[in-house]
Amino acid sequence: MKLGNIIFIARFAAMVIILLLIDFEHLGIILRSLNVDFLLLAILLELAGFLVWTLKWKLIAGKLEKIKFTTLFLGLMSGNCMDTNVLRARIFGGFGRAMFLKNITKEHEHGHGNWYATVVIDQTTNSFVFSILVIFSLLFIILFLHIPWWLSILLEAIAMILLILSFFAYLSKKKIKKTTIVHFCYSTLKRIYELSLFKFIRNRYSYQKFEELVITGLTEFENTYRSILQDKKILKRDIGLSVLMFALIYAKAYVIFQSVDYDIKIPDLIISLTLTLWIISILPIPGGFGVKELILIGIYSMVGVPVTTAAIVSLIDRAIYMLFVIIIAYAATIIMRLFHIGERVRRDI
C-alpha cells in the first residue's frame, strides 16, 4: 500500500474517532455561545506569528544580503503551504527555502550552502526555545500528573536526551572543526555516490564534480553558520523573536478557549500544546485535519478539559492555521508566479 493511502486512512480514522468522542448536544451549546470577537483576535494572533517568523528570517538572511520583508513573507507562506500538503516538502523544506533565497537575491556570490545555513539557524533558535518548553512539559507531567511507571521512565529518558543534545549543541559551537566535517564527508561521499537511490546524481555529475559541489556547499554552510552564531547581537534578537513567536502561538490557543467560554489554566495549556506540537513535529505526516486534532484532544483531556470542548478548540485552532497555509498561502504562491518572484534567474555566461 502506498504511503499516501496509509496517511489518508489514518486521517479518516482519526476524524471518525473524533466524531465518536463528541457530545453533539454539548457541541451545539458551545457553537451557539461562540464569541466572535475572540475568534477574530485569534486570527490576528496567528497573522502576527507569521509576521514575526518572517522578521526572524529577514534578520538572519540580512547577514548575507538585504531582502524585502514582503518578498520573504510571500516565500514563507508559499513554503508553509507546500510543507502542509506535501510529505517530501515537509521533510526537505529547508532546502527549498534556501533555493528560494538564492533565486531572489541580487548578489550571486553566495551559494546554496550559505543560504541553507540561514535556514538552519532559524530552525535552531526555534528548536532551542521550543526544547525548553518540551522539557518543562515533560517534567511537569512526571512530577504532578498520575501516569503509569513505564510512561514516567520513558518521559524521563526523553527529557534527559533533550538536555544532553542541547549540551552537545552548545559544545559543537566550539569543538567541531571544519576539518572534522570534511574528513567525515570524504570517507562517506563515495559510498553515497554509488547508492542506487542516487543514480540521478551519477547521471548528471562525475564523482569529482559531485565531491567538489558537496565539499564547497559544506564549507559555505560552515562559514556562514559560524559567522551568524558569533554575531551575538543577531543571535539574541533571533532568540527573542522566537520567544515572541511561540508566545503568540500559545496566546492564540488561550484566546480560542476563551471564545468557547472555557477558562483553561496556563500551565495546562502550555503542556498540552507543547506536547502536541512536539509529537506532530517528529511524525512524517503532512498537515490536514485528523491526526493532530486527535492527539490534541487526548492531551487536553489528560489535563482535565472536557472532550467536546477539547474537540471544538482543536478544530477551530486547526481551521485558523489552515486559513493561512491554504487560502493565504495559495494566494502568495499565485502572486509569486505572476511576478516571477523566486524563479531562477537565467544569466548569460
N, C-alpha and C positions, 0 to 999 in steps of 0.2 A: 504494500500500500504506500502511495506517495505521501511525503511529509505534509504537503498542503491539505490532503484529505484528512490526515490524522489531526491536524490543528483545527480544521473545520468541525470535526466530530467532537473534539474536546470543548470547543467554544459552544457548540449546540447543546452538549450535555450539561455544561456549566449553566447556561441560560435556563434549561429545563429545571435544574435543581433550584435555581434562584426563584423561579416562578412557584415551585412547590413550597418553598420556605415562606413566601409572602402571605400575610393575612390581608386579603383584599378589602375586607371591611375596614380594617385599621388604615390600610393604604388610602382608601377613599377619604377618610377623615383628614389624613396628613395632606393630601393633594388639595383639598378644599381650603385648608388653612395656610397654604404656602405664602411666604412673604416675598413678594416680587422684588421689593427694594433690596433685600439681602441677596437675591439671585443676581441682580444686576451688579451689585458690589462684588460678588464672587467672580463674575465675568471680567470686571475691571482688574481685579487682583490677578487673574490668570494672564491678562494682557500685560500687566506690569511685570510679571515674572518673565515673560518672553522678552520684554524690552530690556530688563536688567541683564538677562543672559546675552542679548546682543551687545550691550555695553561692555560686558566682560570680554567677549570675543574681540570687539574693536580695540579694547585696551591692550590685549596680548598681541593681536596681529599688528597693531601700531608700532610694535618693537621693530618690525621689518619694513612696513610701509603703511602710510595713512590710507584708510579706506572709508568711504562714506557709510554712515550709520544705516541709511535706508537700504543700501545695497546689501549689507550684511544681514539686515532684518529679513529681507526677501529670501536670501540664501538660507538662513536659519529655518524659516518657516517651510520652505520647499523641502529642505533636508529632513525636517521632522515628519513631513507628510510621507516621504519615502521610508523612513525608519519605522513608521507606524504600520505601513501596509505591506512592506516587502521584507522578508526574512533576511535576504542577502544584504540589503541596505542596513538593516539593524545591526548585523554583525560587522560589516566593513564600512559603516557610515563615516568613520573618521577619515578614511582615505578619500571619500567623496568630498568632504568638506575641504580637505587640503587641495584637491584638484580644483574646486571652485575658487579658492583663494588665489591659486596660481593663475587661473584664467582671467580673473577680473583685475589683477594688478597691472599697473603700467610698467613697472620696472621688472624685467625678466631675469635678473641675475640670481634671484632666489629660486632654488629648486623645490621639488615636492617634499624633500626631507625637511627643509626649513619650515615650510608651511604646516607640515604634519606635526612638527614639534609644537607649534602654537595650539593646535587642536588637542594634543596630548596634555599640555599644560592646563588648558581649560578643563579637561576631564579630570586631571589630577587634583586640582583645587576643589572641584565639586565633590570628588570622591573623598578627599580629606575631611571636608566639613560634614559630609553625609556619614562617614565612618564613625565620627563622634556620636552622632545621633543613634546609629545602629548599636554601638557598644552600650550607650545609656539605656536603650530599649531592652537589650538582652539582659543586662544586669538587673533592671527593674523587674522583669519577668521572673528571673531566677530568685530574687530576694523577696518579692512581695506577692507574687501570684502562686496559687497552688497548682503545680504541674507535676506530671509523673517524673520519677527519679531519673529515668533514662533520657527524657527530654531535657531535664536540667543539666545533665552531664554533657549532652550534645551542644546545648547553647553555651555552656561554659567553655567548651573546646573551641567553638566558633569565635567567641569573644577573645579568647587568648590568641587565636590565629590572626585575627584582625590587629591586635596590639603588636604582635611580632612583625606582621607585614608593614605596619606603619613605622616601626622602629627601623627595619631594614630599608624602607624607602628613604628615611632620613639619612641613614648611613650612606646610601648609594650616591647622595649628592657629593660626598667627599671621597668615598672609597673606590668607586668604579671608574676605571680609567678607559680612555678611548682605545688603547692598545688591547685591553682585555676583550672588548667587544669585537674588535677587528679580528683578533686571533680566533675567537669563538666562531665567527662567521666563516673564516677561511676553512675551518675544519668541517663545517656542515654544508656550505653552499653547494659543493659538488654533488652531495647526496640529494639535496633538494632539487637541484637542476635535473637530475636523472630520474626523478619520480615520474611515473606515468601520468599522475594528476596534472603535472606542469608541462605536458607535451606542447601546448601552445606557446610556451616560452622558448622551448628549443627550436620551434619552427620559425620564431622571429629573431632570436638573438643567438650568437655563438656564446660558448661558455665564458670566454674572455670578456665579451661585451656585457653579459649578464652580471658577472662578478664586478666589473667596473661600475655599473649602474647601482648595484646594491651597496657596495662599499662607499661610493660617493654619497648616496642617499643617507646612509647611516652617519657618515661624517657630518653632513649638513644638519641632520637631526640632532646629533650630539652637541654641535657647536651652538645651535640656536636654543636648544633646551637648557643648556648650562648658562647661556647668556641671560635668559629670562629668569632662571632661578636665582642668579646672582644679583639681579636688579630688585632689591628689597622693596623699593617704592611700588613697583608694578605688582609684585607678589602680594604685598599687604593689601593693596586696593582690590586685587582679584579675589583674594580670600574674603575680604569684606563684602564684595558684591555677591559671592557665593552664599554667604550667610544671609544676606538680604533676599536673595532669590528663594532660598529654602523657607525663609520666614514668610514670604508671600504665598508659597505653596501651602504651608500649614494654616495660614490666616484664611486662605480661600476655603479650605475644608471646614474650619471653625465657623465661618460665615454661613456655609451651606447647612450645618447643623442648626444654626440659629434660624435659618429660613424655614425649617420644619418644626420649630419650637421645641428643640431638644438642647439642653444645656450640658454638653459633654465636658468632662474635666480635661484641662490642658495636658497633663501627663498621659492620660488615656489616649488622647488624640495623637500626640507625638509618637507614642509607642505603636499604635495601630497603623498609622500612615507610614511610619518609617519601615516597619517590618514588611508591609505590603510592597512598598517601592523597592525594597531590597530584594525580596523574593522575585518580583517581576523582572528586576534588572539582570538576574542570573538565569532566568528562563529564556531559552532561544525561541520565543514566540512573539511575532509582531503584534501590534495593537489590535483593538477591536473589542466589542462587548463580549463578556463571558468570564474568562479565567480570572482576570484581575478583580472583577467585581465579587466573584465568589470568595476569593481569598480575603478581600477587604471585609466582606460581610462576616466571615468566620472570625477574623481577628477583632473586629468591632464587638461582636457578640461575646468574645472571650473577656473583654473588659467591661461587660455589662450593658451594652447598647442593645435594645430590642431588635430582633431580626428584621422586622418590617422597616423600622427606622433606618437601620444599617443598610438595607437594600436600596431604599429610595435615595439616601445620601450618596451611596457609592455610584448609583446610576446617574444622578444629577452631576456629580463630580466628573464622571466619565464623559457625559454629554457635553459639558463645557469644554473639556480638553479636546474632544473630537471636533467641536465647532472650530477651534483654532487650527488643528493639524489636518483637517479635511477641507472645510469650506475656505477658510482664510489662506491656508497653505496652498490649495489648488489655485486660488486667485493669484497668490505670489508667484507660483510656477508659470501661470499664463503671462503675467506681466514680464517676467524674466525672459520668456521666449519671444514675446512681442518686441522687446527692446534689446534682445540678444545679450542679456546680462549673464555672465558666467560661461559663455561659449568660448571654446578655444580660439584664440586669435591666430590666424594664419599669417606667417611672416615670410617674406621673400628672403632667401639666403643668397 
